Amino acid sequence: DSARNGFSFKGIKDYLECYRSGKLTPSQVAKNIIAMLEDCDKSTPPLRAIVQWDQEQIMLMAEASTTRYRNKCTLSYLDGIPVCLKEEFKVVPYHHRVGTVYLGKEPETEDATVAKKLREAGAIIIGVSNMHELGSGTTGCNPNRYHKIPRNPYKPNHFTGGSSSGSAAAVAAGLCPVAIGTDGGGSVRIPASFCGVVGLKGTFGRISGHGSLPLSYSTVSVGPICTSVADAAIVYSILAEPDPLYPYGLKQPKATLSDMCAPDLKGLKLGVDWTFFKACDAEVLSVCEKAVEHLQSLGASVVEVTLPEVEEARVAHVICILSEMRDFLQPDFNKHFQEMNLDTRANLALASQFTALDYITANRQRTRSMRFLQEIFSTVNCIVTPAVPCTAPRIYESDLLTGSSDMSFTVRSMRFMQLGNFTGIPGLVVPIGYSTAGLPINLQVMAKWWDEAVLLRIGLKLEQFRYQTKKPSIYYDILA
């Protein structure tokens, strides 16, 4: 139902229709992608969404998929679908650099669990995507020689958001309908929002993080960035299950998509803390309020809730994520300090000021915050907030050379994100409109642990709110 008003992103369904009708084969699609990858590296400025790719690898996967379509024995809905993975994941045969110049000296010989599952589903991995160095920021600004600064497909002189910057840019620019990111402080949801696409952060432990660099073991969740909620649901249903190599998700209940396609939202209660909700730019607020009214018009009721100790939770999340990153990266900080970007050094230096006592106190706060949420979710099905309080910030000349370090922006961009990372609840961001400057604005829905199904159900209805999808100024139509 996507061809409503002019432009619409090409999603999984469009690829499958081409393959099943014989209009295009996965091999032809792969050739188009290779041509586009060459083109977007040469453009001015270069898009820098995909930072490592290999023509031979792409063609091998595509040819195998073409054969399966010919023999009518496809592996899943992702068979022949182009995907990319954030450089935080190990993907054979690429370098596991994690946004740095010093990691991943040798090509990988073993896939992360999500890469393995995508291969088993028949997807075409088109490469690994750009990211903020070591996932340590929310702009996506990474001036080092291997990465450079990924551009926002809607406005190339603006940031993509981070840290899964290249994943969001690749999807918004049409290079692939599916990308995988990680989210420790909004790192899937911020770039998805700034680039006007859908981002899902699963419940902590829901999708295996095995084979990604364990930067922060208590806050990071894995999730897809896609052009639509339906596509996010497909990817989620394929990736979400226990992995013996990833202990955090072993006890999870079965992932379902129950009631996802219900005709309306009758009976659903949306929790809104209006004081918290309104802490954003006027332009963002106005679109987000209208989107909430749209959900009400479909039968959902809005219940005013109070999110207690938001400021305490925010500070405690920063202490947890930075302490864990600093702990894991201590040898790197000592040995590779000179090779790190300036903002990474600043963040890790700041992290070294936290004490064991700070970390213990922060985790006590986590227990409190989780208990508050348990109470709130006994009265509502989800919590609704804007995704990010502002739209994507501008890129300045100096950022290209030395990077960007704007603590107040980092803190602000994570405002609506941290609760989900700190307590492990799932969150979905869906594009709902644009600023007057033409930059995307998203709304966020969060639900109780393991209840991604209700997010997807609301997300599908939220997509109907935006009456028009604007075409990004950098866009590749792979199926044309």
ZADRENPA-68044 format. One line per 4 residues: number of its first residue (from 0); their letters; for each residue x, y, z of C-alpha. Coordinates in nm, 3 decimals, always signed. Layout:
// residues N
NUM = a = X,Y,Z  ...
This chain:
// residues 480
0 = dsar = +0.000,+0.000,+0.000  +0.300,+0.229,-0.033  +0.239,+0.414,-0.362  +0.007,+0.675,-0.213
4 = ngfs = +0.158,+1.012,-0.291  +0.441,+1.016,-0.540  +0.760,+0.890,-0.378  +0.780,+0.577,-0.167
8 = fkgi = +1.083,+0.384,-0.043  +1.141,+0.043,-0.197  +1.093,-0.224,+0.069  +1.119,-0.602,+0.100
12 = kdyl = +0.782,-0.648,-0.072  +0.900,-0.457,-0.382  +1.211,-0.674,-0.411  +1.011,-0.994,-0.368
16 = ecyr = +0.760,-0.888,-0.634  +1.044,-0.826,-0.881  +1.203,-1.164,-0.805  +0.881,-1.367,-0.809
20 = sgkl = +0.753,-1.211,-1.130  +1.091,-1.258,-1.296  +1.120,-0.884,-1.370  +1.463,-0.882,-1.201
24 = tpsq = +1.689,-1.147,-1.050  +1.893,-1.103,-0.730  +2.204,-1.109,-0.956  +2.078,-0.813,-1.159
28 = vakn = +1.994,-0.627,-0.840  +2.343,-0.699,-0.705  +2.501,-0.554,-1.021  +2.292,-0.238,-0.976
32 = iiam = +2.404,-0.212,-0.613  +2.770,-0.249,-0.706  +2.731,+0.031,-0.964  +2.561,+0.251,-0.702
36 = ledc = +2.828,+0.177,-0.438  +3.094,+0.289,-0.684  +2.891,+0.598,-0.766  +2.819,+0.709,-0.409
40 = dkst = +3.190,+0.688,-0.321  +3.271,+0.922,-0.612  +2.990,+1.173,-0.550  +3.053,+1.513,-0.395
44 = pplr = +3.036,+1.490,-0.102  +3.073,+1.109,-0.083  +2.781,+0.942,+0.099  +3.012,+0.719,+0.312
48 = aivq = +2.728,+0.489,+0.422  +2.899,+0.159,+0.334  +3.268,+0.165,+0.430  +3.372,-0.189,+0.325
52 = wdqe = +3.226,-0.394,+0.043  +3.344,-0.665,-0.192  +3.205,-0.712,-0.541  +3.284,-1.084,-0.551
56 = qiml = +3.114,-1.153,-0.215  +2.801,-0.963,-0.317  +2.776,-1.151,-0.650  +2.828,-1.493,-0.486
60 = maea = +2.534,-1.442,-0.249  +2.319,-1.294,-0.527  +2.387,-1.580,-0.770  +2.300,-1.839,-0.505
64 = sttr = +1.973,-1.654,-0.441  +1.896,-1.632,-0.814  +1.933,-2.010,-0.839  +1.697,-2.059,-0.545
68 = yrnk = +1.432,-1.838,-0.707  +1.472,-2.029,-1.032  +1.422,-2.360,-0.849  +1.141,-2.216,-0.633
72 = ctls = +1.316,-2.311,-0.307  +1.378,-1.976,-0.137  +1.494,-1.970,+0.225  +1.287,-1.684,+0.376
76 = yldg = +1.132,-1.344,+0.303  +1.486,-1.207,+0.315  +1.611,-1.426,+0.029  +1.779,-1.195,-0.221
80 = ipvc = +1.718,-0.886,-0.005  +2.020,-0.651,+0.019  +2.127,-0.581,+0.379  +2.423,-0.419,+0.553
84 = lkee = +2.555,-0.453,+0.907  +2.717,-0.190,+1.127  +3.094,-0.228,+1.145  +3.052,-0.318,+1.514
88 = fkvv = +2.961,-0.673,+1.398  +3.205,-0.933,+1.270  +3.123,-1.005,+0.905  +3.340,-1.235,+0.692
92 = pyhh = +3.564,-1.128,+0.510  +3.561,-0.765,+0.626  +3.777,-0.590,+0.884  +3.614,-0.560,+1.226
96 = rvgt = +3.727,-0.198,+1.276  +3.434,-0.070,+1.485  +3.487,+0.278,+1.346  +3.857,+0.294,+1.441
100 = vylg = +4.184,+0.289,+1.247  +4.358,+0.048,+1.486  +4.116,-0.248,+1.529  +4.051,-0.529,+1.280
104 = kepe = +4.395,-0.546,+1.119  +4.311,-0.886,+0.965  +3.992,-0.980,+0.775  +3.731,-1.164,+0.986
108 = teda = +3.704,-1.542,+0.958  +3.390,-1.583,+1.170  +3.048,-1.417,+1.145  +2.857,-1.253,+1.429
112 = tvak = +2.532,-1.441,+1.504  +2.317,-1.184,+1.323  +2.539,-1.199,+1.011  +2.516,-1.579,+1.019
116 = klre = +2.136,-1.570,+1.053  +2.103,-1.323,+0.765  +2.315,-1.551,+0.544  +2.102,-1.851,+0.644
120 = agai = +1.793,-1.649,+0.546  +1.941,-1.593,+0.199  +2.003,-1.217,+0.234  +2.268,-1.046,+0.022
124 = iigv = +2.513,-0.873,+0.259  +2.630,-0.571,+0.058  +2.900,-0.473,+0.308  +2.955,-0.318,+0.650
128 = snmh = +2.831,+0.030,+0.732  +2.997,+0.336,+0.878  +2.969,+0.415,+1.248  +3.073,+0.668,+1.510
132 = elgs = +3.413,+0.557,+1.640  +3.362,+0.285,+1.907  +2.994,+0.384,+1.921  +3.091,+0.677,+2.141
136 = gttg = +2.871,+0.955,+2.001  +2.533,+1.045,+1.856  +2.629,+1.255,+1.550  +2.799,+0.984,+1.341
140 = cnpn = +3.092,+1.222,+1.287  +3.402,+1.009,+1.224  +3.682,+1.199,+1.049  +3.941,+0.918,+1.040
144 = ryhk = +4.089,+0.792,+0.714  +3.889,+0.468,+0.687  +3.549,+0.615,+0.760  +3.495,+0.986,+0.692
148 = iprn = +3.165,+1.153,+0.762  +2.847,+0.981,+0.643  +2.596,+1.222,+0.491  +2.227,+1.255,+0.567
152 = pykp = +2.046,+1.154,+0.246  +1.780,+1.421,+0.312  +2.033,+1.701,+0.349  +2.394,+1.605,+0.275
156 = nhft = +2.531,+1.899,+0.478  +2.367,+1.754,+0.792  +2.470,+1.463,+1.015  +2.304,+1.121,+0.999
160 = ggss = +2.302,+1.076,+1.376  +2.493,+0.795,+1.545  +2.634,+0.567,+1.628  +2.473,+0.339,+1.363
164 = sgsa = +2.522,+0.624,+1.117  +2.601,+0.436,+0.796  +2.319,+0.185,+0.855  +2.055,+0.461,+0.858
168 = aava = +2.214,+0.647,+0.564  +2.228,+0.329,+0.353  +1.857,+0.258,+0.408  +1.742,+0.618,+0.352
172 = aglc = +1.956,+0.644,+0.036  +1.798,+0.328,-0.107  +2.118,+0.118,-0.111  +1.942,-0.155,+0.086
176 = pvai = +1.599,-0.181,+0.251  +1.741,-0.339,+0.567  +2.039,-0.255,+0.791  +2.140,-0.382,+1.134
180 = gtdg = +2.262,-0.155,+1.411  +2.329,-0.159,+1.784  +2.173,+0.075,+2.039  +2.333,+0.157,+2.376
184 = ggsv = +2.212,+0.518,+2.404  +1.987,+0.560,+2.103  +2.237,+0.440,+1.843  +1.972,+0.273,+1.622
188 = ripa = +1.685,+0.510,+1.696  +1.868,+0.847,+1.667  +2.012,+0.788,+1.315  +1.686,+0.624,+1.198
192 = sfcg = +1.503,+0.939,+1.317  +1.747,+1.187,+1.165  +1.736,+0.998,+0.833  +1.357,+0.956,+0.826
196 = vvgl = +1.336,+0.576,+0.843  +1.211,+0.314,+1.092  +1.436,+0.191,+1.375  +1.364,-0.085,+1.626
200 = kgtf = +1.566,-0.141,+1.943  +1.471,-0.485,+2.070  +1.434,-0.570,+2.438  +1.778,-0.615,+2.598
204 = gris = +1.895,-0.966,+2.498  +1.616,-1.025,+2.242  +1.846,-1.030,+1.936  +2.190,-1.183,+1.986
208 = ghgs = +2.483,-0.946,+2.025  +2.737,-1.229,+1.992  +3.017,-1.126,+1.757  +2.971,-0.754,+1.809
212 = lpls = +3.233,-0.566,+2.011  +3.100,-0.577,+2.372  +3.139,-0.205,+2.434  +2.872,-0.185,+2.707
216 = ystv = +2.728,-0.517,+2.817  +2.428,-0.388,+3.014  +2.281,-0.119,+2.786  +2.326,-0.233,+2.425
220 = svgp = +2.048,-0.396,+2.223  +2.056,-0.499,+1.858  +1.790,-0.398,+1.608  +1.698,-0.337,+1.243
224 = icts = +1.675,-0.007,+1.055  +1.425,-0.037,+0.767  +1.212,+0.170,+0.532  +0.886,+0.044,+0.688
228 = vada = +0.742,-0.107,+1.005  +0.637,-0.423,+0.816  +1.000,-0.475,+0.706  +1.124,-0.421,+1.063
232 = aivy = +0.873,-0.688,+1.173  +1.004,-0.936,+0.913  +1.368,-0.883,+1.016  +1.275,-0.895,+1.386
236 = sila = +1.089,-1.224,+1.341  +1.394,-1.379,+1.174  +1.659,-1.249,+1.417  +1.479,-1.258,+1.754
240 = epdp = +1.549,-1.582,+1.936  +1.777,-1.722,+2.205  +2.142,-1.778,+2.104  +2.346,-2.025,+2.314
244 = lypy = +2.648,-1.798,+2.255  +2.469,-1.495,+2.405  +2.363,-1.563,+2.765  +2.159,-1.242,+2.815
248 = glkq = +1.873,-1.356,+2.594  +1.849,-1.726,+2.682  +1.538,-1.702,+2.901  +1.332,-1.489,+2.662
252 = pkat = +0.969,-1.571,+2.575  +0.897,-1.659,+2.212  +0.888,-1.358,+1.979  +0.544,-1.312,+1.827
256 = lsdm = +0.374,-1.062,+1.599  +0.036,-1.114,+1.768  -0.240,-0.867,+1.670  +0.014,-0.671,+1.466
260 = capd = -0.232,-0.632,+1.179  -0.541,-0.558,+1.392  -0.768,-0.313,+1.203  -0.754,-0.046,+1.473
264 = lkgl = -0.599,+0.038,+1.811  -0.911,-0.014,+2.023  -0.833,-0.116,+2.380  -0.473,+0.011,+2.372
268 = klgv = -0.363,+0.262,+2.633  -0.082,+0.500,+2.541  +0.105,+0.646,+2.837  +0.225,+1.005,+2.792
272 = dwtf = +0.421,+1.209,+3.046  +0.342,+1.547,+2.894  +0.612,+1.739,+3.082  +0.874,+1.497,+2.950
276 = fkac = +0.709,+1.479,+2.605  +0.719,+1.856,+2.559  +1.093,+1.892,+2.625  +1.172,+1.930,+2.254
280 = daev = +1.181,+2.189,+1.972  +0.846,+2.352,+1.891  +0.847,+2.210,+1.537  +0.908,+1.857,+1.662
284 = lsvc = +0.643,+1.894,+1.933  +0.372,+2.012,+1.698  +0.409,+1.714,+1.459  +0.441,+1.465,+1.748
288 = ekav = +0.125,+1.591,+1.922  -0.072,+1.556,+1.598  +0.059,+1.200,+1.554  -0.065,+1.111,+1.904
292 = ehlq = -0.409,+1.252,+1.810  -0.401,+1.029,+1.501  -0.346,+0.721,+1.722  -0.638,+0.831,+1.938
296 = slga = -0.860,+0.861,+1.629  -0.789,+0.490,+1.566  -0.928,+0.390,+1.905  -0.626,+0.417,+2.137
300 = svve = -0.674,+0.611,+2.459  -0.410,+0.845,+2.600  -0.338,+0.806,+2.971  -0.131,+1.069,+3.149
304 = vtlp = +0.155,+0.904,+3.334  +0.445,+1.039,+3.536  +0.790,+0.897,+3.466  +0.960,+0.932,+3.805
308 = evee = +1.328,+1.022,+3.850  +1.393,+1.085,+3.479  +1.697,+1.301,+3.556  +1.842,+1.043,+3.796
312 = arva = +1.790,+0.768,+3.536  +1.957,+0.983,+3.270  +2.270,+1.042,+3.479  +2.281,+0.678,+3.591
316 = hvic = +2.261,+0.558,+3.229  +2.559,+0.775,+3.136  +2.757,+0.638,+3.432  +2.673,+0.277,+3.336
320 = ilse = +2.745,+0.299,+2.964  +3.063,+0.507,+2.997  +3.201,+0.301,+3.289  +3.147,-0.023,+3.097
324 = mrdf = +3.301,+0.119,+2.780  +3.597,+0.255,+2.973  +3.645,-0.083,+3.145  +3.638,-0.272,+2.815
328 = lqpd = +3.852,-0.015,+2.629  +4.111,+0.042,+2.904  +4.390,-0.136,+2.706  +4.296,+0.058,+2.391
332 = fnkh = +4.294,+0.388,+2.580  +4.645,+0.318,+2.708  +4.787,+0.178,+2.385  +4.599,+0.355,+2.102
336 = fqem = +4.515,+0.692,+2.259  +4.691,+0.884,+1.979  +4.499,+0.697,+1.709  +4.156,+0.772,+1.854
340 = nldt = +3.935,+1.060,+1.742  +3.942,+1.359,+1.976  +3.583,+1.316,+2.095  +3.643,+0.947,+2.177
344 = ranl = +3.941,+1.046,+2.391  +3.734,+1.309,+2.570  +3.450,+1.063,+2.642  +3.682,+0.792,+2.772
348 = alas = +3.876,+1.045,+2.981  +3.547,+1.164,+3.131  +3.452,+0.802,+3.199  +3.772,+0.747,+3.396
352 = qfta = +3.643,+0.997,+3.656  +3.357,+0.767,+3.762  +3.418,+0.553,+4.070  +3.303,+0.203,+4.165
356 = ldyi = +3.065,+0.373,+4.406  +2.911,+0.575,+4.120  +2.860,+0.256,+3.921  +2.696,+0.073,+4.212
360 = tanr = +2.468,+0.369,+4.286  +2.373,+0.393,+3.916  +2.274,+0.026,+3.915  +2.060,+0.077,+4.226
364 = qrtr = +1.886,+0.350,+4.030  +1.834,+0.102,+3.746  +1.647,-0.133,+3.983  +1.428,+0.159,+4.094
368 = smrf = +1.359,+0.272,+3.737  +1.267,-0.081,+3.629  +1.025,-0.107,+3.920  +0.860,+0.225,+3.829
372 = lqei = +0.818,+0.101,+3.472  +0.665,-0.227,+3.591  +0.400,-0.022,+3.771  +0.340,+0.205,+3.471
376 = fstv = +0.308,-0.091,+3.232  +0.046,-0.245,+3.459  -0.180,+0.048,+3.360  -0.073,+0.128,+2.998
380 = nciv = +0.045,-0.076,+2.696  +0.320,+0.163,+2.593  +0.488,+0.498,+2.652  +0.494,+0.753,+2.370
384 = tpav = +0.757,+1.030,+2.328  +0.914,+1.226,+2.044  +1.213,+1.029,+1.911  +1.472,+1.308,+1.928
388 = pcta = +1.407,+1.661,+2.060  +1.552,+1.823,+1.746  +1.631,+1.748,+1.381  +1.971,+1.649,+1.240
392 = priy = +2.242,+1.910,+1.311  +2.457,+2.075,+1.044  +2.804,+1.956,+0.947  +3.070,+2.228,+0.969
396 = esdl = +3.400,+2.238,+0.777  +3.601,+2.184,+1.097  +3.404,+1.863,+1.171  +3.551,+1.705,+0.858
400 = ltgs = +3.904,+1.756,+0.987  +3.892,+1.725,+1.365  +3.553,+1.571,+1.433  +3.278,+1.719,+1.646
404 = sdms = +3.240,+1.726,+2.022  +2.926,+1.894,+2.147  +2.833,+1.752,+2.486  +2.512,+1.952,+2.515
408 = ftvr = +2.392,+1.812,+2.181  +2.486,+1.455,+2.282  +2.295,+1.486,+2.609  +1.995,+1.642,+2.435
412 = smrf = +1.981,+1.391,+2.149  +1.964,+1.100,+2.395  +1.688,+1.252,+2.612  +1.404,+1.021,+2.501
416 = mqlg = +1.633,+0.725,+2.432  +1.811,+0.653,+2.759  +1.519,+0.507,+2.951  +1.498,+0.218,+2.700
420 = nftg = +1.870,+0.145,+2.719  +1.893,+0.183,+3.094  +1.600,-0.049,+3.174  +1.617,-0.277,+2.867
424 = ipgl = +1.264,-0.209,+2.736  +1.210,-0.213,+2.355  +1.156,+0.104,+2.151  +1.041,+0.177,+1.795
428 = vvpi = +1.083,+0.506,+1.606  +0.863,+0.583,+1.306  +0.889,+0.881,+1.068  +0.586,+1.111,+1.098
432 = gyst = +0.682,+1.429,+0.914  +0.941,+1.695,+0.835  +1.063,+2.028,+0.967  +1.021,+2.341,+0.753
436 = aglp = +1.383,+2.285,+0.646  +1.282,+1.941,+0.512  +1.454,+1.734,+0.781  +1.275,+1.420,+0.911
440 = inlq = +1.091,+1.401,+1.245  +1.008,+1.066,+1.414  +0.788,+0.956,+1.704  +0.896,+0.690,+1.955
444 = vmak = +0.685,+0.417,+2.116  +0.825,+0.205,+2.404  +0.663,-0.105,+2.554  +0.725,-0.346,+2.840
448 = wwde = +1.000,-0.608,+2.816  +0.953,-0.862,+2.530  +0.640,-0.685,+2.398  +0.778,-0.572,+2.062
452 = avll = +0.452,-0.694,+1.901  +0.252,-0.402,+2.043  +0.513,-0.155,+1.914  +0.486,-0.297,+1.563
456 = rigl = +0.107,-0.286,+1.579  +0.110,+0.082,+1.677  +0.393,+0.154,+1.432  +0.190,+0.025,+1.136
460 = kleq = -0.089,+0.268,+1.223  +0.156,+0.552,+1.286  +0.286,+0.519,+0.930  -0.057,+0.616,+0.801
464 = fryq = -0.033,+0.953,+0.975  +0.228,+1.099,+0.739  +0.035,+1.200,+0.429  +0.343,+1.230,+0.212
468 = tkkp = +0.693,+1.083,+0.200  +0.956,+1.323,+0.071  +1.224,+1.182,-0.153  +1.575,+1.214,-0.003
472 = siyy = +1.808,+1.433,-0.208  +2.051,+1.138,-0.230  +1.848,+0.838,-0.342  +1.934,+0.531,-0.548
476 = dila = +1.650,+0.332,-0.700  +1.804,-0.015,-0.715  +1.494,-0.169,-0.881  +1.457,+0.092,-1.157
